[in-house]
Amino acid sequence: MDKRSLKVGVQWLLAACLILTAACTDIISDAPEFSGSVTITPITSTQTSVAWSPATDDLNETYELKYAIWVAESGVALDPREPENLITDEGVLNVTLRGLEPGTEYEILVRAVDRGGNQSDNEAGSLFTQIENANYQQTFLDTKDGLDGLTSGAVFDLVGNDIGLIYDREIQWLVYDGSQLIETGPVFQADESIQAAVMTVEAGELSDLLVVHATGLSRYENRGAGVFVRDTGFNVFDIPRANTLHVQDMNNDARNDLVFATTDGAILIYEGTSDDIFNLSATMISGHFEPGLLLADIDLDSYTDLIVWSGIGTDIAFGTGDFEFDSLTQVLTEDDMADVVDMLVADFSGDGRLDLAGHRWINNRSDSLVLWWGSNSDIFSTGIVTSLSGNSIGDMQWIDWDRDGAIDILAPQIKSNNAVVFRSAGSSGFYTQPLGLGSVQRPSVSWRGDLQGVSNADVVLVDSEHGEVSVIASQP
């Protein structure tokens, strides 16, 4: 090739690069389209939840967009050219503002940001006044830092106000005294790594500790003052799936029975006796592999029913008394249960009948809640799907957050500092914009219970990654 041909070739190559660069610049420079409209919900006298609907973009998917947030006391101009106060991770559609002054008026501006760093051009902010007296839903938010080494979550004493944080073989106990978290001891030491732990509850007795580990189930007797001693005579040798162990009185004799599923799909019920011995009283082969298991009185006949679910469907064995059950009846099909990774049973529609709710997860781009409301003992509606629009969540808990009789869903939100409450919309499913509870940096475990003994739901949030725990206590 001569020098002239080489020169011409280089010129064409440079021209092509400039054209491609200009074209890419033109595509990336399109800003996201976003109204800037937000929903503002006060939580405590110093916290407020802010949520919004997803923006759109011609190049980036909605789950690829971040949101920049500016907030200041009203009268102080918000300037999007200045650094934002905070920016979300991709796909996160809510934040919780903390450290606000009660009775102070604030202005907030939210803008969408694409992967090229381009912001939506919405300019109007939203004004809100921080409440001076917290509403009845929350009063406290206390964080316990420095809990390094947290592994598989937490265990909760359903009788008292103890919270146990699991570190491999150990459990560090915290007590909530109504205003703060206090470490208490001694530290519990199991013989093997703890996969899950459940406290038993019986009237007039201390709560014992059931520990699920890789080779079986162990019971540790509560001797008081935080001392637990392994019961070497405990006679349950089957290995439960960690998330299926239930401690419940199945035959109304005021004694705890054990119900759980095994990996191969067997459902086992052990009857508790007066001398703390458990006898195998019922066995059922469900036909499910690695099933989930829920207990509830679906047909409202005062007998507990077994709800077995997996990717092949959901079946119910209706209890008939004295540890006897009808054959499994399929109520949801394999198509209904496609990509469902978590299930709850509760009265989500508020009509007095029990419903089923599932978390359908395909990938981080497509999370949704599905409600099947119960119209009869074994008849459920077609699934009502509520898209989470990028609000990817972890394991669900049911909670009546707003105390209206219709059950809501509580879950830690992935890639966010929030745990979120999806409030019930009755038989229409759930509202798409959740209430964010703030809390720890990356909540991985959420739990609801009555820590204060006032019959209102309190919330505990655990951050396994950063070793933090928060209590959000309800006001009587």
N, C-alpha and C positions, 0 to 999 in steps of 0.2 A: 504494500500500500504506500503511495507517495504522500508527501507532506501535505499537499492540498486536500487530498481525500481524507487524511487523518484530521485536518483542521475542520473540514465540513462535518465529519462524523462527531467530533467533540461538540461543535456548535449545536447540532441537532440533539445530542444527548443533554446538553445544558438546557436547551429550550423545553425538551420533554419534562425534565425535572421541575422546571419553573412552572409549567402548566399543571403538573400533578400536585405540586405544593400549593398552588393557588386554588386548585379544585378542592383539595383536602381542607385548606383554610376556610373556604366558603362553606363547606359542610359543617365543620366543627364549630364555626362561629355562630351558627343559629342557636339562639338562647332558648332554654326551656320555656314552655308556656305554663304559667301558674297564676292563679287568681290572687293568691296571698291570703285568702279567707281562712281563718282559724277558729277552732272551738276552744274556749277557755273555761276550765273547771277548777275552782279552788279546792284544795285538799286540806291543808292546815293553815294556820295563821301566817306561815312563812313559805308555803309551797303552793304552786299552781300548776296544773296539767294543761299543756297546749297540744292540740292535735289538728291535723289538716288532711285533705284529700290529696292523692298523688298528682304531681305535675306530669306533663307530657313533653316529649322531645322527638325531633325527627331523626335523630341518630341513636340516642341512648334509650334503653328500655326504662320503664318506671322504676324497676328495682335497682337500676344503676345510678339513680340520681341521689345526691345529697341535698341537705337543706341548711342554709346559713341563717343564723338567728341573731338579731340585734335587739337588745332590751335596755330601756333606760327609764328613769322617772319622767313623767310627762312634763313637757316644757323644755326638755333637753332634746335637741334635734338628733334624729337617727340618720346617720350618713352611711349608705351602703358602700361608699368608697373607703371607709375606715374598716379595720379588721372587725370581723364579727365577734360577738360574745361567745358563741359556740357554734359548732357545725356537727351535724349528725353523721353516722355511718350511712352507707348506701342503703336505700330502701326503707329507712326508719321514718315513720310518719307521726311521731309524737315525742315530746320531751317534757321533763318536769323541771320547772324553774325553782330553785331553792335559795334560801337566804334573803327572801323578800321582806320588806318592812310592813307590818300590819297597818292598815288604814292608808297606805300610800298608793297613789295612782301611777300606773306604769303604761308605757307604750311598747308594743312588740312588733317587729317586722320580720317576716319569714320569706326567704327567697330560695328557689330551686337552683341547684348548681349541677351542671353536667360534668362528664369526665374530662372535658376540655377546659374546665374552669370557668365556663360562661354562666352568668347568672340570669335568671328571669328578671324582667324589667318592672315588675309591680312595685309601686311606691307607697301605697297607702298602708299605714300601720293600724294596729288595733289597740284600743285603750281598755284597761281594766283596773279596778281598785282592789288591792289585796285585802281580804277579809280580816277583821280585827279579832273576831271570835271564831275559832274553828267550827265547822259544821259537825254534826253528830257522827259523821262517818270516820273521822280520824282526830286523834289528839296528839299522839307522840310519834316521833321518828328518831330512833336512837341506833347508832351504828357502833359495832364492836370491831375495832381494827386489830391487826396483828395476829390473826389466826392462821399462820402459815402452815401449809401441809394438809389442809382440808382435802379430803378425797371424795367420798361418795355421798355427801349431803348431810342429812340431819335426821334425828329421831325426836319425837315429841311426847312428853308425858301428858296424856289426855286428862288426867285428874288434876295435876298441879300446874304450875307455870314454869316448868323446867324445859329447856331446849338443849338437846344433845348434839354436838357437832362431831362427825365421824372422821377420824384420822386413821385409816387402815385398820388396825386392831383396837384402837382407842376411841373413847367417847369423852369429850370435854363438856361438862355440864355448865350451862348458863342459867341463871334465874332472872325472870323479869319481875321487878318489884313495883311496877306501875309507872315508873319514870325512867328506869335505866336497866341495862344488862349488867349482871355481876357474875364473874366466874365463881363457881362453887366446886367443891371436890368431894371425895377424891376422884381422880380420873379413872374411868372404867377401862379395864383391860380384858379383851376377849382372847381366846386361845388361838383363833384364826382370823384372817382378814374378813372384815364385815362387808357383806354385799348389801344388806338391808337390816333394819332393826325395827321392831314394833313393841310398844308398851301394852301390856294387858291391863284390863280394868275390871275389878270386881268390888262390889260394895263392901266397905269396911276393911279392905285389905290394901296393902301397899302394891304398887304396880310392878310386876315382874317384867323382865326384858327378854324378848324372843329375838334371836340373832340368826339370820340366814347367811350361810357361808358356802363355799364351793362344794363341800362334801356333806352338807346336811343342815339341820335346824337344831339350835341349842337353846335351852332356857336357863336364865340366870335369875335366881331368887333374890328379891329385894329384902335386905336385912335392916334397912333404915340408914339414915345419915349418909346416903350416897354409896353404900356398900352393897355390891351384888356378888353372889356366890353361885358358881355353875352347879346346876342340878344334874348330878351324874346318873340319876335314875330316870331322867326324861326319856320317854320311850317312842318318840316320833322319829323314824329313821328315813322317811321319804324326803326327797330334796325339792322344796318348793321353788317355783319361779319367783324371783325376788319381789316382783311388783304384783303378785297375786295373793299374798298371805293376808288372810282376814281373821281377826279375833272377834268372835260374835256369839251370842247366845242363840243357838239355832232351834232349841226346843223349849224355850221359856221356863227353864229350871233355875235361872239366876246363876248359871255357871258358864264360864267361857268355853266355847268350842273352837276348834281350828279348822279353817277351810282354805284350801289352796289348790292351784293347778301345777302340774309338773310339765317339764319341757315336751314330753311326748303326748300331752293332751289329756292325761288322767286328771279327774277332779276328785279330791279326797276330802272327807270330813271326819275329823276326830272328835269324839264326844268327851268333854271334860267331866271328871267325876269329883266327888267330895274329897278324895284323898290326893288330888292333883295328878291323877293318872289320866292319860288320854287313850281312849279306845277307838280303833278304826270302826266307824259305824256306817259309812256309805262310800261307795266307789262308783265312778261313772267314767266311761271312755267316751270322750267328746268327739273324736275324729279330727280335732284341730291340732296342729303342730305349733308349739310355743304360743299358746293362747293367752289372751287377757281374760280376767275373771272379775265380774261385778256381782254384788249381792243387793237385792232389793225386793220389796213386795210389789211386784208389777201388777198383779191382779187384785190387790187390796183385800186379800182374804185372811190376813194376819199370819200367813206362812211365808218365810223367806224363800225367794226364787233365785236360781243360779243363772247368770247371764254370761255366756261364753262367746268370745269374739276373736276373730283373726281375719286374714285376707280372704278366706273362703266364705265368710258370712258371719252372722250373729244368730245364736241359738239360745233359747230359754228353756230351762227345766223348771216347771212350776212345782213348788213345794206343796205337799199334801199332809205334812205333819209327821213327827217322830222320825226325822231323818229320811223320809221317803219322798220321791220326786217322780213326776210324770216323765215320759221320754222327752228328749230334746225336740223342740219345735223351732224351725227356722223362721225368723222374723225379718231378717235383712239378708239379701243375696250377696253373692260374690261381687256383682257389679256395684251394689250399694257400698260395699266395704273396700272398693279399690283405693289403694294408697292411704287408707286410714291407719294412723299410727298411735292413736290414743282415743279412749272412749270414757264417757261419764254417763251416769243415770241420775236424773233428778227431775223435778217439776219445772222445766225451763219455760214453759208456756204460761204457767200460773193458773191452770184450769183445774188443779187438784189431781191430775193424773200424771204418772211418771213418763218421762220422755227420754230419748237417747240422743246424745250429742257426740260427734266425732271430730277429730282434728285430721284433716286430709292434707298430706304433705307430698308433693311431687318433687319439688326442689325448692331452692330459696326464692324462686320466681312465682310459685303458685301455692301458697298456703290458703286454706279456707276452713271455716267451721261448717259442719253439716248438722242440722237439727231434724230428727225424725220424731214428731210429736205423737204421743200415744192416744189413740181414739178408742181402744178397747184393750183387753188383756194381752192379746197377741197380734194386734193390728197397729201398724205404725204408718205415718204418712210418707209420701214420697219425700226424699231428702231435700230440705230447704238449705241452699248453699249461701253462705256469707263469705265473700272474698275478704281476706285479710290485707290485701293490697300492699304486700311487702312487710307487714308486721309479723314476721316469723316468730313462732312461740315454742316454748318447751312444754313440759308435762303440765296438764291442766288440773285445776281443782275447782269444785263448785263453791259458790259463795253468794249469799243474798246481800250484795253490797249496799243497795239502796233500800233494803228492807221493804220491798213491795210485794213479797210473796212469790215473785217469778225469779227463778234462780239464774244468776249470772256466772260467767266463767273467768277465773283468775289464772294467769300463767306468766312465767318469766318471759321477757321478750329478748330474743337473740339479737346480738349486735347493738345493744342499747343499755342505758342505765335504768331502764324501766321494767317493772312488772306491770302488767296491764289487766284491766277488767273490761271484758266485753259484756255490755249490759243487754239483758234480754229485751227483745222486741215482741214478746209474746209468741204466738204461733207463726209469726213472720220470720223468726230466726233471731239474729243478734244485730245490734247497731254496729256499723262498720268502723266508726271512729271510737277507739277505746279510751278509757280513762287511764292515764299513766300515773303510777304511784311513786316514781322516783326510786330512791333507796340507795342500793349498793352499785358498784361500777358495772358488774355483769351478773345479774341475778341468774342462778342456775337451778335453784329449788324454791318453790313457793309452797306455803302451807297456810291453811286457815283453821282457826280453832278459837276457843274461848279461854284466853290466858288469864282473864281477870275475874271469871266467874260471874259475869253479869248478863249472860245469854246473848251477847253480841259477838259478831265475828271479828277477831283480830287477825292480822296478817304477819307472817314471818317470812323473810326473804333471805336466802343464803347465796353468797357469791363464793363458789368453790375455788375459782381461779385466783382471786385476790384475798381470800380468807376473811370475808366480812359477813356480818349478819345484821339485819335490821328488823325491828318490830314496829309495826304500824297498828296502834291500839285504838279501838273504837271507843267513842264516848257513850256512856249509858244514856 
